[in-house]
């Protein structure tokens, strides 16, 4: 069965005030494999793909890769250069908790809520 994933909300824990809080995440998942797109914290279009590792019924980890992040300009790394225009692919390591079809995910300092149906 193929599931649809939609982002509902995003907030950043710490960091600067100019980060994107509306990621417009949309994705699909087949069994444990997923792909999708979103606008990341730096307002760049990102594409992601990976595999879900469900630890138990309520939590797990998403592993894969995500594009669109300029690692030289990531605020978490202490670089505040406003000329961030060199997006690259970085590892995706996202722990999550879930209740029924609602997921809470932590990606870097971004906490995202998504629904899967």
MDTraj code that builds the backbone (N, CA, C; nanometers):
import mdtraj as md
import numpy as np

residues = "UNK UNK UNK UNK UNK UNK UNK UNK UNK UNK UNK UNK UNK UNK UNK UNK UNK UNK UNK UNK UNK UNK UNK UNK UNK UNK UNK UNK UNK UNK UNK UNK UNK UNK UNK UNK UNK UNK UNK UNK UNK UNK UNK UNK UNK UNK UNK UNK UNK UNK UNK UNK UNK UNK UNK UNK UNK UNK UNK UNK UNK UNK UNK UNK UNK UNK UNK UNK UNK UNK UNK UNK UNK UNK UNK UNK UNK UNK UNK UNK UNK UNK UNK UNK UNK UNK UNK UNK UNK UNK UNK UNK UNK UNK UNK UNK UNK UNK UNK UNK UNK UNK UNK UNK UNK UNK UNK UNK UNK UNK UNK UNK UNK UNK UNK UNK UNK".split()
xyz = np.array([
    [0.0832, -0.1188, 0.0000],
    [0.0000, 0.0000, 0.0000],
    [0.0879, 0.1255, 0.0000],
    [0.0465, 0.2241, -0.0741],
    [0.1200, 0.3511, -0.0798],
    [0.0521, 0.4510, 0.0128],
    [0.1321, 0.5139, 0.0990],
    [0.0818, 0.6163, 0.1904],
    [0.1223, 0.7541, 0.1407],
    [0.0391, 0.8532, 0.1679],
    [0.0684, 0.9942, 0.1392],
    [0.1091, 1.0594, 0.2711],
    [0.2135, 1.1426, 0.2683],
    [0.2621, 1.2136, 0.3862],
    [0.2466, 1.3630, 0.3605],
    [0.1802, 1.4332, 0.4537],
    [0.1634, 1.5786, 0.4419],
    [0.2146, 1.6462, 0.5680],
    [0.2958, 1.7497, 0.5505],
    [0.3433, 1.8290, 0.6634],
    [0.2324, 1.9199, 0.7139],
    [0.2134, 1.9244, 0.8458],
    [0.1085, 2.0072, 0.9052],
    [0.1644, 2.1332, 0.9700],
    [0.2797, 2.1217, 1.0352],
    [0.3360, 2.2364, 1.1079],
    [0.4853, 2.2159, 1.1278],
    [0.5579, 2.3266, 1.1395],
    [0.7014, 2.3243, 1.1671],
    [0.7333, 2.4361, 1.2639],
    [0.8222, 2.4089, 1.3581],
    [0.8759, 2.5130, 1.4446],
    [1.0220, 2.4808, 1.4714],
    [1.1009, 2.5839, 1.4936],
    [1.2427, 2.5653, 1.5198],
    [1.2714, 2.5875, 1.6677],
    [1.3519, 2.5012, 1.7210],
    [1.3930, 2.5088, 1.8611],
    [1.5265, 2.5816, 1.8643],
    [1.5259, 2.7062, 1.9101],
    [1.6481, 2.7862, 1.9068],
    [1.6788, 2.8317, 1.7656],
    [1.7935, 2.8921, 1.7469],
    [1.8334, 2.9392, 1.6155],
    [1.7791, 3.0777, 1.5864],
    [1.8121, 3.1309, 1.4700],
    [1.7673, 3.2652, 1.4325],
    [1.6175, 3.2698, 1.4042],
    [1.5630, 3.3905, 1.4017],
    [1.4190, 3.4093, 1.3802],
    [1.3769, 3.4013, 1.2338],
    [1.4727, 3.3995, 1.1410],
    [1.4379, 3.4063, 0.9992],
    [1.4302, 3.2692, 0.9311],
    [1.4118, 3.1619, 1.0070],
    [1.4006, 3.0289, 0.9484],
    [1.2579, 3.0018, 0.9019],
    [1.2440, 2.9205, 0.8001],
    [1.1140, 2.8872, 0.7417],
    [1.0326, 2.8012, 0.8380],
    [0.9138, 2.8455, 0.8711],
    [0.8255, 2.7718, 0.9618],
    [0.7094, 2.7045, 0.8874],
    [0.7120, 2.7064, 0.7551],
    [0.6048, 2.6464, 0.6750],
    [0.6695, 2.5643, 0.5646],
    [0.6911, 2.4348, 0.5896],
    [0.7712, 2.3561, 0.4958],
    [0.6949, 2.2965, 0.3781],
    [0.5627, 2.2980, 0.3798],
    [0.4834, 2.2426, 0.2684],
    [0.5307, 2.1028, 0.2281],
    [0.5598, 2.0186, 0.3260],
    [0.6091, 1.8842, 0.3001],
    [0.5009, 1.7982, 0.2365],
    [0.5403, 1.7259, 0.1326],
    [0.4538, 1.6246, 0.0713],
    [0.5435, 1.5089, 0.0290],
    [0.4963, 1.3883, 0.0560],
    [0.5746, 1.2708, 0.0211],
    [0.4875, 1.1488, 0.0033],
    [0.5505, 1.0421, -0.0407],
    [0.4840, 0.9130, -0.0531],
    [0.5734, 0.8075, 0.0112],
    [0.5082, 0.7037, 0.0609],
    [0.5821, 0.5945, 0.1220],
    [0.5242, 0.4629, 0.0741],
    [0.6122, 0.3717, 0.0349],
    [0.5740, 0.2357, -0.0017],
    [0.6500, 0.1417, 0.0894],
    [0.5746, 0.0664, 0.1691],
    [0.6325, -0.0174, 0.2741],
    [0.7208, 0.0717, 0.3608],
    [0.8505, 0.0445, 0.3713],
    [0.9340, 0.1284, 0.4571],
    [1.0132, 0.2346, 0.3808],
    [0.9964, 0.2454, 0.2489],
    [1.0727, 0.3405, 0.1671],
    [0.9887, 0.4646, 0.1349],
    [1.0521, 0.5821, 0.1416],
    [0.9796, 0.7068, 0.1204],
    [1.0588, 0.8028, 0.0323],
    [0.9863, 0.8915, -0.0365],
    [1.0437, 1.0021, -0.1130],
    [0.9504, 1.1212, -0.0964],
    [1.0052, 1.2417, -0.1157],
    [0.9195, 1.3583, -0.1063],
    [0.9947, 1.4868, -0.1297],
    [0.9236, 1.5965, -0.1075],
    [0.9799, 1.7294, -0.1263],
    [0.9224, 1.8237, -0.0203],
    [0.9951, 1.9310, 0.0053],
    [0.9521, 2.0322, 0.1017],
    [1.0355, 2.1574, 0.0791],
    [0.9944, 2.2665, 0.1439],
    [1.0796, 2.3854, 0.1540],
    [1.1496, 2.3766, 0.2885],
    [1.2835, 2.3764, 0.2873],
    [1.3568, 2.3556, 0.4117],
    [1.3691, 2.4844, 0.4930],
    [1.4424, 2.4771, 0.6020],
    [1.4582, 2.5905, 0.6934],
    [1.5220, 2.7118, 0.6273],
    [1.6002, 2.6892, 0.5218],
    [1.6675, 2.7968, 0.4488],
    [1.5845, 2.8449, 0.3290],
    [1.4556, 2.8052, 0.3227],
    [1.3636, 2.8432, 0.2154],
    [1.4008, 2.7846, 0.0802],
    [1.4826, 2.6807, 0.0770],
    [1.5187, 2.6138, -0.0481],
    [1.4287, 2.4931, -0.0697],
    [1.3976, 2.4638, -0.1954],
    [1.3252, 2.3411, -0.2275],
    [1.4191, 2.2243, -0.1984],
    [1.3732, 2.1305, -0.1193],
    [1.4504, 2.0117, -0.0853],
    [1.3774, 1.8875, -0.1329],
    [1.4557, 1.7876, -0.1683],
    [1.4032, 1.6560, -0.2026],
    [1.4661, 1.5562, -0.1078],
    [1.3877, 1.4590, -0.0638],
    [1.4415, 1.3614, 0.0308],
    [1.3977, 1.2211, -0.0080],
    [1.4767, 1.1240, 0.0344],
    [1.4463, 0.9836, 0.0114],
    [1.5144, 0.9028, 0.1197],
    [1.4532, 0.7915, 0.1543],
    [1.5159, 0.7086, 0.2555],
    [1.4301, 0.5916, 0.2966],
    [1.4619, 0.5423, 0.4154],
    [1.3962, 0.4236, 0.4694],
    [1.3540, 0.4505, 0.6128],
    [1.2359, 0.4014, 0.6466],
    [1.1863, 0.4126, 0.7838],
    [1.2248, 0.2862, 0.8610],
    [1.2790, 0.3063, 0.9804],
    [1.3089, 0.1971, 1.0719],
    [1.2185, 0.2151, 1.1928],
    [1.1123, 0.1374, 1.1966],
    [1.0163, 0.1478, 1.3065],
    [1.0679, 0.0642, 1.4229],
    [1.0933, 0.1293, 1.5371],
    [1.1464, 0.0608, 1.6548],
    [1.0341, -0.0130, 1.7280],
    [0.9224, 0.0551, 1.7469],
    [0.8021, -0.0078, 1.8024],
    [0.6808, 0.0650, 1.7458],
    [0.5634, 0.0447, 1.8025],
    [0.4419, 0.1061, 1.7471],
    [0.4391, 0.2573, 1.7592],
    [0.5216, 0.3151, 1.8457],
    [0.5129, 0.4593, 1.8733],
    [0.6344, 0.5411, 1.8330],
    [0.7423, 0.4813, 1.7947],
    [0.8579, 0.5615, 1.7550],
    [0.9509, 0.4850, 1.6628],
    [1.0367, 0.5629, 1.5945],
    [1.1317, 0.5052, 1.5012],
    [1.2279, 0.6108, 1.4498],
    [1.2990, 0.5768, 1.3429],
    [1.4007, 0.6646, 1.2849],
    [1.3863, 0.6614, 1.1331],
    [1.3979, 0.7781, 1.0702],
    [1.4035, 0.7896, 0.9251],
    [1.5493, 0.8106, 0.8861],
    [1.6020, 0.7263, 0.7981],
    [1.7397, 0.7385, 0.7496],
    [1.7383, 0.7549, 0.5992],
    [1.8198, 0.8469, 0.5489],
    [1.8254, 0.8688, 0.4053],
    [1.9120, 0.9875, 0.3716],
    [1.8695, 1.0619, 0.2698],
    [1.9417, 1.1809, 0.2247],
    [1.8408, 1.2884, 0.1898],
    [1.8836, 1.4146, 0.2058],
    [1.7984, 1.5289, 0.1737],
    [1.8833, 1.6324, 0.1008],
    [1.8282, 1.6920, -0.0032],
    [1.9009, 1.7934, -0.0796],
    [1.8537, 1.9328, -0.0398],
    [1.9254, 2.0341, -0.0892],
    [1.8792, 2.1713, -0.0753],
    [1.9353, 2.2494, 0.0415],
    [2.0197, 2.1891, 0.1226],
    [2.0787, 2.2605, 0.2359],
    [2.2192, 2.3065, 0.1996],
    [2.2488, 2.4324, 0.2255],
    [2.3830, 2.4846, 0.2054],
    [2.4586, 2.4650, 0.3355],
    [2.5372, 2.3592, 0.3431],
    [2.6052, 2.3248, 0.4687],
    [2.7053, 2.4311, 0.5112],
    [2.7576, 2.5086, 0.4177],
    [2.8498, 2.6157, 0.4535],
    [2.7801, 2.7337, 0.5182],
    [2.6484, 2.7395, 0.5080],
    [2.5727, 2.8520, 0.5615],
    [2.4769, 2.8125, 0.6726],
    [2.4837, 2.6909, 0.7182],
    [2.3900, 2.6473, 0.8211],
    [2.4169, 2.7208, 0.9515],
    [2.3145, 2.7856, 1.0027],
    [2.3274, 2.8662, 1.1237],
    [2.3718, 2.7817, 1.2432],
    [2.3324, 2.6554, 1.2464],
    [2.3719, 2.5695, 1.3570],
    [2.5226, 2.5475, 1.3613],
    [2.5891, 2.5638, 1.2458],
    [2.7342, 2.5477, 1.2410],
    [2.8070, 2.6776, 1.2717],
    [2.7333, 2.7828, 1.3044],
    [2.7946, 2.9092, 1.3430],
    [2.8268, 3.0004, 1.2275],
    [2.7807, 2.9738, 1.1078],
    [2.8095, 3.0567, 0.9924],
    [2.6855, 3.1396, 0.9602],
    [2.6962, 3.2711, 0.9669],
    [2.5834, 3.3602, 0.9406],
    [2.5947, 3.4306, 0.8059],
    [2.6695, 3.3734, 0.7112],
    [2.6870, 3.4317, 0.5794],
    [2.5516, 3.4397, 0.5081],
    [2.5051, 3.5601, 0.4694],
    [2.3746, 3.5715, 0.4047],
    [2.3730, 3.5223, 0.2600],
    [2.4886, 3.4998, 0.2003],
    [2.4950, 3.4562, 0.0606],
    [2.5007, 3.3044, 0.0520],
    [2.3926, 3.2404, 0.0879],
    [2.3863, 3.0942, 0.0894],
    [2.3237, 3.0458, -0.0405],
    [2.4054, 3.0031, -0.1344],
    [2.3504, 2.9603, -0.2624],
    [2.4234, 2.8387, -0.3187],
    [2.4685, 2.7499, -0.2325],
    [2.5387, 2.6303, -0.2759],
    [2.4766, 2.5064, -0.2132],
    [2.3498, 2.4763, -0.2478],
    [2.2821, 2.3625, -0.1860],
    [2.3515, 2.2302, -0.2163],
    [2.3504, 2.1412, -0.1186],
    [2.4114, 2.0111, -0.1350],
    [2.3206, 1.9040, -0.0750],
    [2.3642, 1.7813, -0.0837],
    [2.2913, 1.6689, -0.0262],
    [2.3559, 1.6343, 0.1074],
    [2.2729, 1.6193, 0.2099],
    [2.3228, 1.5846, 0.3425],
    [2.2485, 1.4607, 0.3933],
    [2.3062, 1.3922, 0.4920],
    [2.2380, 1.2759, 0.5491],
    [2.1090, 1.3165, 0.6193],
    [2.0126, 1.2283, 0.6149],
    [1.8859, 1.2465, 0.6846],
    [1.8822, 1.1460, 0.7989],
    [1.8775, 1.1954, 0.9205],
    [1.8655, 1.1135, 1.0404],
    [1.7603, 1.1807, 1.1279],
    [1.6381, 1.1297, 1.1204],
    [1.5248, 1.1960, 1.1831],
    [1.4505, 1.1007, 1.2754],
    [1.4672, 1.1182, 1.4070],
    [1.3853, 1.0380, 1.4982],
    [1.2413, 1.0888, 1.4980],
    [1.1470, 0.9987, 1.5242],
    [1.0071, 1.0401, 1.5287],
    [0.9315, 0.9648, 1.6373],
    [0.8225, 1.0267, 1.6794],
    [0.7224, 0.9615, 1.7636],
    [0.5911, 0.9712, 1.6881],
    [0.5025, 0.8750, 1.7122],
    [0.3754, 0.8814, 1.6404],
    [0.2607, 0.8385, 1.7300],
    [0.1444, 0.8934, 1.6971],
    [0.0188, 0.8554, 1.7590],
    [-0.0810, 0.8358, 1.6461],
    [-0.1220, 0.7120, 1.6252],
    [-0.2079, 0.6756, 1.5123],
    [-0.1391, 0.7186, 1.3828],
    [-0.1917, 0.8155, 1.3093],
    [-0.1296, 0.8563, 1.1828],
    [-0.0598, 0.9918, 1.1914],
    [-0.0445, 1.0466, 1.3121],
    [0.0226, 1.1752, 1.3320],
    [0.1667, 1.1500, 1.3786],
    [0.2604, 1.2143, 1.3115],
    [0.4028, 1.1959, 1.3412],
    [0.4625, 1.3262, 1.3912],
    [0.5445, 1.3196, 1.4938],
    [0.6268, 1.4308, 1.5395],
    [0.7713, 1.3955, 1.5092],
    [0.8391, 1.4774, 1.4287],
    [0.9745, 1.4461, 1.3827],
    [1.0707, 1.5578, 1.4187],
    [1.1940, 1.5208, 1.4509],
    [1.2980, 1.6184, 1.4819],
    [1.4082, 1.6067, 1.3781],
    [1.4235, 1.7138, 1.2968],
    [1.5276, 1.7185, 1.1931],
    [1.6142, 1.8398, 1.2217],
    [1.7347, 1.8162, 1.2721],
    [1.8195, 1.9275, 1.3152],
    [1.7519, 1.9970, 1.4317],
    [1.7292, 2.1274, 1.4185],
    [1.6569, 2.1995, 1.5238],
    [1.5123, 2.2277, 1.4842],
    [1.4639, 2.1612, 1.3794],
    [1.3255, 2.1784, 1.3341],
    [1.2396, 2.0637, 1.3868],
    [1.1312, 2.0981, 1.4533],
    [1.0329, 1.9994, 1.4959],
    [0.9154, 2.0084, 1.3997],
    [0.8811, 1.8983, 1.3358],
    [0.7767, 1.8967, 1.2341],
    [0.6654, 1.8002, 1.2762],
    [0.5446, 1.8353, 1.2415],
    [0.4302, 1.7473, 1.2610],
    [0.3751, 1.7147, 1.1231],
    [0.3520, 1.5856, 1.0999],
    [0.3011, 1.5402, 0.9704],
    [0.1933, 1.4346, 0.9923],
    [0.1134, 1.4153, 0.8898],
    [0.0102, 1.3114, 0.8924],
    [0.0358, 1.2176, 0.7754],
    [0.0138, 1.0894, 0.7998],
    [0.0300, 0.9882, 0.6956],
    [-0.1034, 0.9181, 0.6759],
    [-0.1474, 0.9085, 0.5524],
    [-0.2715, 0.8357, 0.5238],
    [-0.2628, 0.7669, 0.3896],
])
top = md.Topology()
chain = top.add_chain()
for i, resn in enumerate(residues, 1):
    res = top.add_residue(resn, chain, resSeq=i)
    for name in ("N", "CA", "C"):
        top.add_atom(name, md.element.get_by_symbol(name[0]), res)
traj = md.Trajectory(xyz[None], top)
